Amino acid sequence: MFHGIKIYDHVFERGGRTRLAAIETPPAEWASPLAAFEAAFEHEKKITAMIDNLVDIAVSEKDHATNNFLQWYVSEQVEEEANVDGVIQKLKLTGEAPGGLFMIDKELATRIFTMPVSTKE
């Protein structure tokens, strides 16, 4: 949600308008944890392609401010894809080993997330 608000704020600051539309409900069940993370990885790659397309448009329009703004998302997507791929590799490595999923879950639980909030009105 933070990422969407950040885009909304940028468009607003540049004098634009946005229209929010419903999104498709994501799946709620997968065959395995590995399948869930593989689906997440495919989703991240889709988001990366969408951001790359926005960068291409900003460059072609010579909209330097938006291109600069989008670079945060470009870097963020590199991190997001790497994080999900890292979990996939760990899941593949542990396979059916007893306790493997527990160890991965324990490691992921130590991650710290911060969620900045928009100050725009």
LUMFI-285763 format. One line per field, with one value per atom (N, C-alpha, C): residue in one letter; x, y, z; atom name. Coordinates in nm, 3 decimals. Example, Ala and Ser with C-alpha at 12.3 -4.5 7.8 and 13.67 -1.06 7.14 Angstrom:
2
code = A;A;A;S;S;S
east = 1.319;1.230;1.320;1.285;1.367;1.290
north = -0.569;-0.450;-0.330;-0.225;-0.106;0.003
up = 0.780;0.780;0.780;0.708;0.714;0.787
site = N;CA;C;N;CA;C
This chain:
121
code = M;M;M;F;F;F;H;H;H;G;G;G;I;I;I;K;K;K;I;I;I;Y;Y;Y;D;D;D;H;H;H;V;V;V;F;F;F;E;E;E;R;R;R;G;G;G;G;G;G;R;R;R;T;T;T;R;R;R;L;L;L;A;A;A;A;A;A;I;I;I;E;E;E;T;T;T;P;P;P;P;P;P;A;A;A;E;E;E;W;W;W;A;A;A;S;S;S;P;P;P;L;L;L;A;A;A;A;A;A;F;F;F;E;E;E;A;A;A;A;A;A;F;F;F;E;E;E;H;H;H;E;E;E;K;K;K;K;K;K;I;I;I;T;T;T;A;A;A;M;M;M;I;I;I;D;D;D;N;N;N;L;L;L;V;V;V;D;D;D;I;I;I;A;A;A;V;V;V;S;S;S;E;E;E;K;K;K;D;D;D;H;H;H;A;A;A;T;T;T;N;N;N;N;N;N;F;F;F;L;L;L;Q;Q;Q;W;W;W;Y;Y;Y;V;V;V;S;S;S;E;E;E;Q;Q;Q;V;V;V;E;E;E;E;E;E;E;E;E;A;A;A;N;N;N;V;V;V;D;D;D;G;G;G;V;V;V;I;I;I;Q;Q;Q;K;K;K;L;L;L;K;K;K;L;L;L;T;T;T;G;G;G;E;E;E;A;A;A;P;P;P;G;G;G;G;G;G;L;L;L;F;F;F;M;M;M;I;I;I;D;D;D;K;K;K;E;E;E;L;L;L;A;A;A;T;T;T;R;R;R;I;I;I;F;F;F;T;T;T;M;M;M;P;P;P;V;V;V;S;S;S;T;T;T;K;K;K;E;E;E
east = 0.082;0.000;0.087;0.198;0.289;0.337;0.369;0.420;0.315;0.190;0.083;0.059;0.063;0.044;0.157;0.276;0.392;0.370;0.318;0.288;0.176;0.072;-0.039;0.012;0.096;0.150;0.230;0.310;0.391;0.301;0.201;0.109;0.040;-0.005;-0.072;0.021;0.145;0.242;0.272;0.258;0.286;0.162;0.053;-0.069;-0.158;-0.131;-0.212;-0.325;-0.405;-0.517;-0.504;-0.554;-0.552;-0.694;-0.712;-0.839;-0.806;-0.853;-0.826;-0.934;-0.892;-0.985;-0.962;-1.061;-1.050;-0.941;-0.875;-0.777;-0.829;-0.778;-0.820;-0.775;-0.862;-0.828;-0.719;-0.611;-0.504;-0.543;-0.476;-0.504;-0.480;-0.551;-0.537;-0.478;-0.465;-0.412;-0.317;-0.214;-0.117;-0.090;-0.034;-0.006;0.103;0.192;0.304;0.361;0.443;0.510;0.597;0.663;0.744;0.658;0.543;0.452;0.407;0.383;0.342;0.452;0.575;0.685;0.720;0.701;0.722;0.618;0.494;0.390;0.424;0.474;0.514;0.628;0.722;0.835;0.786;0.693;0.636;0.564;0.494;0.426;0.526;0.634;0.736;0.797;0.819;0.872;0.773;0.643;0.540;0.542;0.554;0.560;0.685;0.797;0.921;0.901;0.838;0.813;0.724;0.625;0.536;0.612;0.699;0.779;0.876;0.940;1.031;0.958;0.833;0.754;0.729;0.698;0.678;0.807;0.921;1.050;1.070;1.041;1.056;0.969;0.847;0.757;0.813;0.858;0.914;1.035;1.120;1.238;1.195;1.101;1.058;0.988;0.920;0.852;0.945;1.069;1.168;1.117;1.047;0.995;1.099;1.199;1.313;1.274;1.177;1.134;1.071;0.986;0.922;1.024;1.115;1.220;1.301;1.337;1.411;1.329;1.202;1.112;1.103;1.091;1.076;1.201;1.315;1.438;1.434;1.362;1.345;1.275;1.172;1.099;1.185;1.268;1.359;1.449;1.509;1.596;1.517;1.398;1.314;1.280;1.253;1.217;1.335;1.455;1.574;1.579;1.556;1.556;1.442;1.322;1.206;1.227;1.274;1.297;1.404;1.510;1.618;1.568;1.485;1.432;1.347;1.257;1.168;1.249;1.342;1.425;1.509;1.556;1.632;1.551;1.424;1.337;1.315;1.293;1.275;1.396;1.514;1.635;1.648;1.611;1.614;1.512;1.393;1.291;1.334;1.398;1.448;1.561;1.645;1.758;1.710;1.612;1.564;1.475;1.407;1.323;1.225;1.227;1.136;1.202;1.316;1.388;1.301;1.292;1.214;1.269;1.182;1.222;1.271;1.287;1.338;1.249;1.120;1.026;1.023;1.033;1.036;1.158;1.272;1.395;1.383;1.328;1.311;1.214;1.104;1.005;1.067;1.147;1.213;1.307;1.380;1.471;1.392;1.285;1.205;1.138;1.106;1.041;1.132;1.262;1.355;1.366;1.307;1.316;1.235;1.284;1.218;1.163;1.035;0.971;0.932;0.953;0.904;0.809;0.702;0.602;0.578;0.652;0.627;0.485;0.431;0.295;0.302;0.215;0.209;0.169;0.228;0.191;0.106;0.078;-0.002;-0.148;-0.223;-0.366;-0.442
north = -0.118;0.000;0.125;0.118;0.233;0.270;0.170;0.197;0.268;0.226;0.290;0.434;0.457;0.591;0.683;0.629;0.705;0.752;0.664;0.701;0.805;0.782;0.876;1.015;1.022;1.151;1.218;1.141;1.198;1.257;1.182;1.231;1.359;1.359;1.474;1.595;1.575;1.684;1.744;1.662;1.708;1.765;1.779;1.839;1.741;1.614;1.514;1.464;1.378;1.316;1.165;1.095;0.949;0.896;0.777;0.709;0.567;0.531;0.399;0.302;0.184;0.083;-0.045;-0.132;-0.260;-0.345;-0.425;-0.520;-0.661;-0.752;-0.891;-0.949;-1.025;-1.090;-1.193;-1.186;-1.284;-1.421;-1.526;-1.659;-1.661;-1.750;-1.762;-1.896;-1.987;-2.120;-2.165;-2.237;-2.293;-2.437;-2.511;-2.653;-2.672;-2.574;-2.586;-2.447;-2.435;-2.307;-2.266;-2.365;-2.335;-2.277;-2.337;-2.286;-2.143;-2.114;-1.979;-1.878;-1.912;-1.819;-1.810;-1.918;-1.911;-1.819;-1.825;-1.733;-1.589;-1.569;-1.435;-1.382;-1.470;-1.430;-1.388;-1.464;-1.427;-1.293;-1.271;-1.143;-1.029;-1.048;-0.943;-0.913;-1.015;-0.993;-0.914;-0.941;-0.866;-0.719;-0.695;-0.558;-0.487;-0.557;-0.500;-0.457;-0.541;-0.508;-0.385;-0.373;-0.257;-0.129;-0.138;-0.021;0.016;-0.085;-0.059;0.013;-0.026;0.039;0.186;0.212;0.351;0.433;0.373;0.442;0.474;0.376;0.398;0.515;0.523;0.633;0.766;0.768;0.891;0.939;0.846;0.882;0.935;0.866;0.910;1.046;1.075;1.203;1.311;1.274;1.364;1.421;1.336;1.373;1.329;1.413;1.379;1.361;1.439;1.426;1.290;1.245;1.115;1.003;1.018;0.918;0.905;1.017;1.016;0.950;0.986;0.928;0.776;0.729;0.586;0.505;0.570;0.495;0.428;0.487;0.423;0.288;0.286;0.162;0.060;0.107;0.016;-0.054;0.022;-0.037;-0.127;-0.085;-0.163;-0.299;-0.300;-0.426;-0.522;-0.469;-0.556;-0.627;-0.550;-0.606;-0.705;-0.670;-0.757;-0.891;-0.886;-1.009;-1.094;-1.030;-1.103;-1.168;-1.097;-1.153;-1.276;-1.267;-1.380;-1.497;-1.466;-1.572;-1.640;-1.563;-1.620;-1.723;-1.691;-1.786;-1.910;-1.890;-2.004;-2.096;-2.038;-2.120;-2.197;-2.134;-2.202;-2.314;-2.289;-2.394;-2.512;-2.484;-2.592;-2.668;-2.595;-2.657;-2.747;-2.702;-2.783;-2.897;-2.877;-2.983;-3.035;-3.165;-3.229;-3.252;-3.188;-3.208;-3.168;-3.255;-3.220;-3.091;-3.000;-2.876;-2.769;-2.801;-2.703;-2.581;-2.604;-2.494;-2.412;-2.481;-2.412;-2.318;-2.365;-2.284;-2.162;-2.180;-2.067;-1.967;-2.015;-1.928;-1.850;-1.916;-1.851;-1.741;-1.768;-1.668;-1.549;-1.576;-1.468;-1.383;-1.443;-1.370;-1.265;-1.275;-1.178;-1.051;-1.052;-0.933;-0.820;-0.698;-0.580;-0.498;-0.464;-0.384;-0.250;-0.146;-0.015;0.031;0.092;0.133;0.283;0.364;0.508;0.539;0.645;0.687;0.820;0.835;0.959;1.075;1.190;1.310;1.402;1.360;1.442;1.434;1.537;1.536;1.546
up = 0.000;0.000;0.000;0.073;0.078;-0.062;-0.143;-0.277;-0.361;-0.350;-0.423;-0.379;-0.250;-0.196;-0.244;-0.249;-0.295;-0.441;-0.525;-0.664;-0.667;-0.591;-0.583;-0.545;-0.443;-0.399;-0.509;-0.582;-0.690;-0.798;-0.839;-0.942;-0.893;-0.769;-0.710;-0.708;-0.664;-0.658;-0.795;-0.899;-1.035;-1.103;-1.027;-1.080;-1.154;-1.142;-1.210;-1.124;-1.184;-1.113;-1.127;-1.028;-1.034;-1.020;-1.070;-1.053;-1.008;-0.891;-0.838;-0.885;-0.925;-0.972;-0.893;-0.895;-0.826;-0.891;-0.810;-0.863;-0.841;-0.921;-0.911;-0.777;-0.715;-0.589;-0.612;-0.536;-0.554;-0.499;-0.544;-0.489;-0.338;-0.271;-0.126;-0.085;-0.180;-0.149;-0.260;-0.218;-0.311;-0.271;-0.363;-0.338;-0.233;-0.221;-0.128;-0.100;0.003;0.026;-0.094;-0.155;-0.273;-0.384;-0.410;-0.514;-0.483;-0.356;-0.316;-0.347;-0.314;-0.338;-0.486;-0.561;-0.706;-0.769;-0.722;-0.770;-0.733;-0.613;-0.570;-0.656;-0.691;-0.775;-0.914;-0.971;-1.101;-1.093;-0.982;-0.963;-0.955;-0.881;-0.871;-1.007;-1.089;-1.223;-1.309;-1.291;-1.362;-1.320;-1.190;-1.139;-1.192;-1.195;-1.249;-1.394;-1.474;-1.615;-1.627;-1.539;-1.542;-1.506;-1.407;-1.367;-1.478;-1.537;-1.650;-1.763;-1.789;-1.892;-1.856;-1.730;-1.687;-1.704;-1.672;-1.690;-1.838;-1.924;-2.068;-2.115;-2.064;-2.100;-2.049;-1.923;-1.866;-1.947;-1.988;-2.068;-2.204;-2.269;-2.403;-2.398;-2.286;-2.268;-2.212;-2.185;-2.124;-1.992;-1.918;-1.785;-1.682;-1.662;-1.577;-1.431;-1.385;-1.246;-1.222;-1.312;-1.295;-1.312;-1.408;-1.424;-1.294;-1.237;-1.111;-1.000;-0.991;-0.892;-0.908;-1.031;-1.057;-1.026;-1.020;-0.992;-0.854;-0.761;-0.630;-0.648;-0.733;-0.759;-0.833;-0.923;-0.995;-0.894;-0.804;-0.701;-0.607;-0.570;-0.480;-0.541;-0.670;-0.735;-0.743;-0.759;-0.756;-0.621;-0.514;-0.378;-0.359;-0.406;-0.389;-0.461;-0.584;-0.658;-0.590;-0.544;-0.477;-0.348;-0.272;-0.147;-0.172;-0.268;-0.297;-0.354;-0.444;-0.501;-0.392;-0.296;-0.185;-0.107;-0.082;-0.012;-0.098;-0.226;-0.318;-0.312;-0.318;-0.316;-0.184;-0.074;0.056;0.062;0.008;0.007;-0.078;-0.190;-0.274;-0.204;-0.134;-0.064;0.049;0.125;0.237;0.191;0.077;0.024;0.127;0.148;0.244;0.380;0.403;0.529;0.648;0.750;0.869;0.932;0.959;1.025;0.929;0.802;0.706;0.695;0.680;0.670;0.798;0.911;1.040;1.048;1.003;1.009;0.918;0.800;0.708;0.768;0.823;0.885;1.000;1.080;1.194;1.145;1.039;0.983;0.927;0.853;0.796;0.904;1.016;1.125;1.187;1.166;1.224;1.141;1.020;0.935;0.996;0.979;1.033;0.917;0.926;0.824;0.882;0.803;0.841;0.731;0.768;0.671;0.685;0.608;0.614;0.569;0.621;0.588;0.514;0.417;0.339;0.430;0.404;0.479;0.392;0.268;0.177;0.214;0.183;0.210;0.081
site = N;CA;C;N;CA;C;N;CA;C;N;CA;C;N;CA;C;N;CA;C;N;CA;C;N;CA;C;N;CA;C;N;CA;C;N;CA;C;N;CA;C;N;CA;C;N;CA;C;N;CA;C;N;CA;C;N;CA;C;N;CA;C;N;CA;C;N;CA;C;N;CA;C;N;CA;C;N;CA;C;N;CA;C;N;CA;C;N;CA;C;N;CA;C;N;CA;C;N;CA;C;N;CA;C;N;CA;C;N;CA;C;N;CA;C;N;CA;C;N;CA;C;N;CA;C;N;CA;C;N;CA;C;N;CA;C;N;CA;C;N;CA;C;N;CA;C;N;CA;C;N;CA;C;N;CA;C;N;CA;C;N;CA;C;N;CA;C;N;CA;C;N;CA;C;N;CA;C;N;CA;C;N;CA;C;N;CA;C;N;CA;C;N;CA;C;N;CA;C;N;CA;C;N;CA;C;N;CA;C;N;CA;C;N;CA;C;N;CA;C;N;CA;C;N;CA;C;N;CA;C;N;CA;C;N;CA;C;N;CA;C;N;CA;C;N;CA;C;N;CA;C;N;CA;C;N;CA;C;N;CA;C;N;CA;C;N;CA;C;N;CA;C;N;CA;C;N;CA;C;N;CA;C;N;CA;C;N;CA;C;N;CA;C;N;CA;C;N;CA;C;N;CA;C;N;CA;C;N;CA;C;N;CA;C;N;CA;C;N;CA;C;N;CA;C;N;CA;C;N;CA;C;N;CA;C;N;CA;C;N;CA;C;N;CA;C;N;CA;C;N;CA;C;N;CA;C;N;CA;C;N;CA;C;N;CA;C;N;CA;C;N;CA;C;N;CA;C;N;CA;C;N;CA;C;N;CA;C;N;CA;C;N;CA;C;N;CA;C;N;CA;C;N;CA;C;N;CA;C;N;CA;C;N;CA;C;N;CA;C;N;CA;C
